[in-house]
Amino acid sequence: MLLFNGMQEELSGPRSAILKVPFMDSRESFLTRAATWLTFGSAVAIMLSIAASQILLGLAIAALLLSGEKIKLPRIRLALGLFLLGTVISLLASGEIVHGLPQIRKFFVFTELIVVFSCLREIAIVRWLFLAWAGVGSIDALRGFVQFAAKMQQAHIPGVSIYQYYVNERITGFTSHWNTYSAEEMFAFIMICAFLFFSPAARRRSWVWLLCAALIALAILLAETRGVYAAVGVATCYLLWFWNRKLVALIPVLAVVVFLLSPPVIRERFTSFLEPRQEDSNAFRKIVWRSGLRMIEAHPLLGIGPDGPKYHMLEYLPPDIHQADLPSGFYEHIHNLYLQYAAERGIPVLLIFLCMIGQILVDFFRGARLLPPGRSDKRFLLHGGIAVVLAVLVEGIVEVNLGDSEVLTMFLVVVACGYLALEKDLAME
């Protein structure tokens, strides 16, 4: 309710500068306004329902096309186009087109980048998009807390430790899997932290956004996704470095405090970084990574085809590994974003992807350096965008995170909004 009231005040208050921006101009076409709000809805709904998000995305595309407004693409359009083209070429060369069609259908998700960059041309609505993420993420966190309590009650099974039970039955919020849940909460947490550190609007109702950040951080902790732990740590260090460098030194102290105050099942998850147990995912990840390297060695240029590892993982097991002795785990992808892309689509496509990521980082960092000193929403979007990209790169070492449509959608929204912050014609308050 606070989030809704805040949006209502800013969008309708008598002193609000937002009344002056184009998307509230009565002369603007209905279809243009519809495209804007459908895009906003799609970007927020992804945290609740992928089906709802994609329906709204389809409607936003239709409204944008019918409105006659110019369709815009950010500076990464060449690299992104080559990445998608490389995916199609890999599919055609694989001889297993049916297996790879889900990855081609996923091209639809990339249109989120187009509609966000084309339709959300006002800084206020972009800011409220990420505050809406914080609001939804907080509600999702509360749902996760209820799930955690229920799972702790269910965990008392004879012969099974609480940790062993919970590792396989973690909280998922509104999603279907804890990896998706953790990544969504991670994006929401990074962007609300960037807002608090760099946006001038954070001075209003800062306690609300601090509460949201705390709830989301706790949800990330309880979800026990170690790759996200590391990713959030890197992203937080980055944001603190550019906000108040002295606070970076306190992060190890905070980590120790969190560890000591966490429930035993969470402390065991932290210690599994250094002392993995049989029920942890460390053993099987090493096997799928080695299998991925064998796929790349056999098909370095074009890969084995999109989604190929899902169907051929067992064929590429290392010689010293027998199928009957495989530890428990999910063997339908390589659990490493970089190995997955190279194995599926070839080393050239992986290099194109890395060049695109490098271009995003360089563009955002240069843009942030050119801003005048002090707080600004552009600084919030650019530093938040860099932190999100760094987090995705870190988590990508242990998970094919961008292979998840929900995670990919949120990543594209952040990237599009970062490039919006570089636009000279972005309507400001």
Backbone hydrogen bonds, N-H to C=O, Kabsch-Sander energy under -0.5 kcal/mol:
donor,donor_aa,acceptor,acceptor_aa,energy
5,N,1,M,-3.0
6,G,2,L,-2.4
7,M,3,L,-2.1
8,Q,4,F,-2.6
9,E,5,N,-2.6
10,E,6,G,-2.3
11,L,7,M,-2.5
12,S,8,Q,-1.7
13,G,9,E,-2.8
16,S,13,G,-1.2
19,L,16,S,-1.3
20,K,17,A,-1.8
21,V,18,I,-1.3
24,M,21,V,-1.6
25,D,22,P,-1.9
28,E,25,D,-1.7
33,R,29,S,-2.0
34,A,30,F,-2.7
35,A,31,L,-2.5
36,T,32,T,-1.9
37,W,33,R,-2.4
38,L,34,A,-2.6
39,T,35,A,-2.0
40,F,36,T,-2.3
41,G,37,W,-2.5
42,S,38,L,-2.4
43,A,39,T,-2.5
44,V,40,F,-1.7
45,A,41,G,-3.0
46,I,42,S,-1.0
47,M,44,V,-1.7
48,L,45,A,-2.3
49,S,45,A,-3.1
53,S,49,S,-2.1
54,Q,50,I,-2.4
55,I,51,A,-2.1
56,L,52,A,-2.3
57,L,53,S,-2.1
58,G,54,Q,-2.4
59,L,55,I,-2.1
60,A,56,L,-2.4
61,I,57,L,-2.3
62,A,58,G,-2.1
63,A,59,L,-2.7
64,L,60,A,-2.5
65,L,61,I,-2.6
66,L,62,A,-2.5
67,S,63,A,-1.6
68,G,64,L,-0.7
68,G,65,L,-0.6
69,E,64,L,-0.6
72,K,70,K,-0.5
77,R,74,P,-1.6
78,L,75,R,-0.6
80,L,76,I,-2.9
81,G,77,R,-2.4
82,L,78,L,-2.4
83,F,79,A,-2.2
84,L,80,L,-2.4
85,L,81,G,-2.5
86,G,82,L,-2.8
87,T,83,F,-1.7
88,V,84,L,-1.9
89,I,85,L,-2.5
90,S,86,G,-2.3
91,L,87,T,-2.1
92,L,88,V,-2.5
93,A,89,I,-2.2
94,S,90,S,-1.3
95,G,91,L,-0.8
96,E,91,L,-0.5
100,G,96,E,-1.3
101,L,97,I,-0.9
101,L,98,V,-0.7
103,Q,100,G,-1.0
104,I,100,G,-1.0
105,R,101,L,-2.8
106,K,102,P,-1.2
107,F,104,I,-1.7
108,F,105,R,-1.6
109,V,106,K,-1.3
110,F,106,K,-0.7
110,F,107,F,-0.9
111,T,107,F,-0.5
111,T,108,F,-1.5
112,E,109,V,-2.0
113,L,110,F,-1.1
114,I,110,F,-0.7
115,V,111,T,-2.5
116,V,112,E,-2.2
117,F,113,L,-1.9
118,S,114,I,-2.2
119,C,115,V,-2.5
120,L,116,V,-1.7
121,R,119,C,-1.7
123,I,427,A,-2.8
126,V,122,E,-1.6
127,R,123,I,-2.5
128,W,124,A,-2.4
129,L,125,I,-1.4
130,F,126,V,-1.5
131,L,127,R,-1.8
132,A,128,W,-2.2
133,W,129,L,-1.8
134,A,130,F,-1.8
135,G,131,L,-2.2
136,V,132,A,-3.0
137,G,133,W,-3.2
138,S,134,A,-1.8
139,I,135,G,-1.9
140,D,136,V,-2.8
141,A,137,G,-2.0
142,L,138,S,-2.3
143,R,139,I,-2.1
144,G,140,D,-2.1
145,F,141,A,-2.2
146,V,142,L,-1.8
147,Q,143,R,-2.2
148,F,144,G,-2.6
149,A,145,F,-2.3
150,A,146,V,-2.2
151,K,147,Q,-2.6
152,M,148,F,-2.2
153,Q,149,A,-1.5
154,Q,150,A,-1.7
155,A,151,K,-0.9
156,H,153,Q,-0.6
157,I,155,A,-2.2
157,I,160,V,-0.5
160,V,157,I,-2.1
165,Y,161,S,-2.2
166,Y,162,I,-2.8
167,V,163,Y,-2.5
168,N,164,Q,-0.8
168,N,165,Y,-0.7
169,E,166,Y,-1.2
175,T,172,T,-2.3
181,Y,177,H,-2.3
182,S,178,W,-2.7
183,A,179,N,-2.3
184,E,180,T,-2.6
185,E,181,Y,-2.4
186,M,182,S,-2.2
187,F,183,A,-2.3
188,A,184,E,-2.2
189,F,185,E,-2.6
190,I,186,M,-2.7
191,M,187,F,-2.3
192,I,188,A,-2.0
193,C,189,F,-2.1
194,A,190,I,-2.4
195,F,191,M,-2.1
196,L,192,I,-2.3
197,F,193,C,-2.3
198,F,194,A,-2.3
199,S,195,F,-2.0
202,A,199,S,-1.3
203,R,200,P,-1.3
204,R,201,A,-1.5
205,R,203,R,-0.5
206,S,203,R,-0.5
208,V,205,R,-1.0
209,W,205,R,-1.3
210,L,206,S,-2.4
211,L,207,W,-2.1
212,C,208,V,-2.1
213,A,209,W,-2.4
214,A,210,L,-2.3
215,L,211,L,-2.5
216,I,212,C,-2.5
217,A,213,A,-2.4
218,L,214,A,-2.2
219,A,215,L,-2.0
220,I,216,I,-2.4
221,L,217,A,-2.1
222,L,218,L,-2.4
223,A,219,A,-1.6
224,E,220,I,-0.6
224,E,221,L,-1.0
225,T,220,I,-0.6
226,R,224,E,-0.9
228,V,225,T,-0.6
229,Y,225,T,-1.9
230,A,226,R,-2.2
231,A,227,G,-2.2
232,V,228,V,-3.1
233,G,229,Y,-2.1
234,V,230,A,-2.1
235,A,231,A,-2.6
236,T,232,V,-2.7
237,C,233,G,-2.1
238,Y,234,V,-2.2
239,L,235,A,-2.4
240,L,236,T,-2.7
241,W,237,C,-2.2
242,F,238,Y,-1.4
243,W,239,L,-0.7
243,W,240,L,-0.7
244,N,240,L,-2.8
247,L,244,N,-1.8
248,V,245,R,-1.2
249,A,245,R,-0.5
249,A,246,K,-0.8
250,L,247,L,-1.3
251,I,248,V,-1.4
254,L,250,L,-2.7
255,A,251,I,-2.7
256,V,252,P,-2.0
257,V,253,V,-2.2
258,V,254,L,-2.8
259,F,255,A,-2.3
260,L,256,V,-2.5
261,L,257,V,-2.1
262,S,258,V,-1.1
266,I,263,P,-1.3
267,R,263,P,-2.1
268,E,264,P,-2.4
269,R,265,V,-0.8
270,F,266,I,-1.8
271,T,267,R,-2.3
272,S,268,E,-1.2
273,F,270,F,-1.6
274,L,271,T,-1.0
275,E,271,T,-2.7
280,D,277,R,-1.2
285,R,281,S,-1.7
286,K,282,N,-1.6
287,I,283,A,-1.2
288,V,284,F,-2.4
289,W,285,R,-2.6
290,R,286,K,-2.0
291,S,287,I,-2.3
292,G,288,V,-2.4
293,L,289,W,-2.2
294,R,290,R,-1.6
295,M,291,S,-1.8
296,I,292,G,-2.3
297,E,293,L,-2.4
298,A,294,R,-1.8
299,H,295,M,-2.2
303,G,299,H,-1.2
304,I,343,A,-2.8
305,G,344,E,-2.5
308,G,305,G,-2.6
310,K,307,D,-0.8
311,Y,307,D,-0.7
311,Y,308,G,-1.3
312,H,308,G,-1.6
313,M,309,P,-1.3
315,E,312,H,-0.7
316,Y,312,H,-0.8
316,Y,313,M,-1.3
317,L,314,L,-1.0
321,I,318,P,-2.1
322,H,320,D,-0.5
325,D,322,H,-1.7
326,L,323,Q,-1.3
331,Y,329,G,-0.7
337,L,396,G,-2.8
337,L,399,E,-0.9
340,Q,336,N,-2.6
341,Y,337,L,-2.2
342,A,338,Y,-2.1
343,A,339,L,-2.8
344,E,340,Q,-2.7
345,R,341,Y,-2.9
346,G,341,Y,-0.5
346,G,342,A,-1.5
347,I,300,P,-3.2
350,L,346,G,-1.6
351,L,347,I,-2.5
352,I,348,P,-2.1
353,F,349,V,-2.5
354,L,350,L,-2.5
355,C,351,L,-2.3
356,M,352,I,-2.3
357,I,353,F,-2.3
358,G,354,L,-2.6
359,Q,355,C,-2.5
360,I,356,M,-2.1
361,L,357,I,-2.3
362,V,358,G,-2.5
363,D,359,Q,-2.8
364,F,360,I,-2.6
365,F,361,L,-2.5
366,R,362,V,-2.6
367,G,363,D,-2.2
368,A,364,F,-2.4
369,R,365,F,-2.0
370,L,366,R,-1.4
371,L,367,G,-0.5
371,L,368,A,-0.9
376,S,198,F,-1.9
380,F,376,S,-1.9
381,L,377,D,-2.4
382,L,378,K,-2.4
383,H,379,R,-2.6
384,G,380,F,-2.0
385,G,381,L,-2.1
386,I,382,L,-2.3
387,A,383,H,-2.4
388,V,384,G,-2.3
389,V,385,G,-2.3
390,L,386,I,-2.5
391,A,387,A,-2.2
392,V,388,V,-2.5
393,L,389,V,-2.3
394,V,390,L,-2.2
395,E,391,A,-2.8
396,G,392,V,-2.0
397,I,394,V,-1.5
398,V,395,E,-1.7
399,E,395,E,-0.9
401,N,399,E,-1.7
403,G,400,V,-1.3
404,D,401,N,-1.5
405,S,403,G,-0.5
408,L,404,D,-3.0
409,T,405,S,-2.5
410,M,406,E,-2.1
411,F,407,V,-2.3
412,L,408,L,-2.6
413,V,409,T,-2.1
414,V,410,M,-2.1
415,V,411,F,-2.4
416,A,412,L,-2.7
417,C,413,V,-2.3
418,G,414,V,-2.2
419,Y,415,V,-2.2
420,L,416,A,-1.9
421,A,417,C,-1.6
422,L,418,G,-0.5
422,L,419,Y,-0.8
423,E,420,L,-1.5
426,L,423,E,-0.9
427,A,121,R,-2.4
